[in-house]
């Protein structure tokens, strides 16, 4: 079930995501991303992208926030805000969509660029033919 929150909560998540975006380590792409994920228990976990000279070792902001939450025993989320340093909205990449789907298929995703405008989508809109535990039920 999708649980919508107040605009104030969404705006606070975007604000936090933009603040943590400034801590991102992105010396190669210069693409700075911050995220704030709201857990069902009300806690907010922040993350920023961390690039690496071996590009495949880069970790996205969304996965940083999720792994921080998991390390504290939190696995259910209501909303995630993604903020970038570009004029375009920053939606989660495919890998991040898969990780988010693992824990909260109905999570609300907020995206914002430096212009401050906010877009709101449900993860299922962004990831329509997703792969999850239900797919594993038919493995023989």
PyMOL commands that set and color helices and strands:
alter all, ss='L'
color gray80, all
select helices_A, chain A and resi 7-21+55-57+61-71+94-103+123-126+133-136
alter helices_A, ss='H'
color red, helices_A
select strands_A, chain A and resi 33-39+44-48+77-84+108-112+118-122
alter strands_A, ss='S'
color yellow, strands_A
deselect
rebuild
show_as cartoon
